Amino acid sequence: MSAEERRTRSSMTQIVSGKGVIRGTLLERERACGNPRCHCATGQKHRALYLMLREDGKLRQLYIPAAYEARVRQWVANHKQLKELLRQLSDIHWVQVKQRQG
């Protein structure tokens, strides 16, 4: 195993074993709540965060409370990083297979 492959596998293991991972995209929305006396009726809207993902061909969304925002943002970032590391590992193996064919 090459040093590059060891580093990539080590990074993947650290993410999978010690950190949360979640697939999806975060979407921030602003909307009025409908209460005519609320500040959102005439000014700044309420902010809400949703986790979006495609599941069984359907777009799903899940409201993320403010208390979970930092954690979910990190999990989404971890998933993105894990996908990139998996791509790098695939590239390493591609080169190995290609060299053995020649």
SVG drawing of the C-alpha trace seen along z (x, -y; Angstrom):
<svg xmlns="http://www.w3.org/2000/svg" viewBox="-52 -46 56 52">
<polyline fill="none" stroke="black" stroke-width="0.4" points="0.0,0.0 1.4,-3.4 1.9,-6.3 -0.8,-8.2 -3.3,-5.3 -2.5,-4.9 -3.1,-8.7 -6.4,-8.6 -7.6,-5.5 -6.5,-7.0 -8.5,-10.2 -11.5,-8.2 -11.3,-6.1 -11.1,-9.2 -14.2,-10.6 -16.2,-7.4 -15.2,-6.3 -15.2,-9.5 -17.5,-12.0 -21.0,-12.1 -21.7,-11.8 -25.0,-12.8 -25.9,-13.0 -27.8,-16.0 -27.7,-19.7 -28.5,-22.4 -31.0,-25.1 -31.8,-28.3 -35.2,-29.8 -36.8,-33.0 -40.6,-33.3 -43.4,-35.1 -45.1,-33.1 -48.6,-34.6 -49.0,-36.4 -50.0,-40.0 -48.4,-41.4 -45.0,-39.7 -42.0,-41.6 -41.9,-39.3 -45.2,-40.7 -43.5,-44.0 -39.8,-43.4 -37.2,-40.7 -38.5,-37.2 -38.0,-34.2 -34.9,-32.1 -35.2,-28.3 -32.7,-25.6 -33.6,-22.4 -31.7,-19.3 -32.6,-18.3 -31.9,-14.9 -33.3,-12.7 -34.7,-9.4 -36.4,-6.8 -36.6,-9.3 -38.4,-11.9 -37.0,-15.1 -37.2,-15.0 -36.6,-17.8 -36.1,-17.9 -36.3,-21.0 -33.1,-21.5 -33.6,-23.3 -31.1,-26.0 -29.6,-23.8 -28.6,-21.2 -27.4,-23.5 -23.6,-23.5 -23.6,-19.7 -25.6,-19.0 -23.5,-21.5 -20.4,-19.6 -21.9,-16.2 -22.8,-17.4 -19.2,-18.8 -17.8,-15.4 -19.9,-13.6 -18.6,-15.9 -15.0,-15.3 -15.6,-11.5 -16.9,-11.5 -13.7,-13.4 -11.5,-10.9 -13.3,-8.0 -12.8,-9.5 -9.1,-9.9 -8.9,-6.2 -10.6,-5.2 -8.1,-7.2 -5.2,-5.5 -6.7,-2.1 -7.5,-3.1 -3.8,-3.9 -2.8,-0.5 -5.0,1.4 -4.0,-0.6 -0.3,0.0 -0.8,3.7 -2.7,3.8 0.3,2.3"/>
</svg>
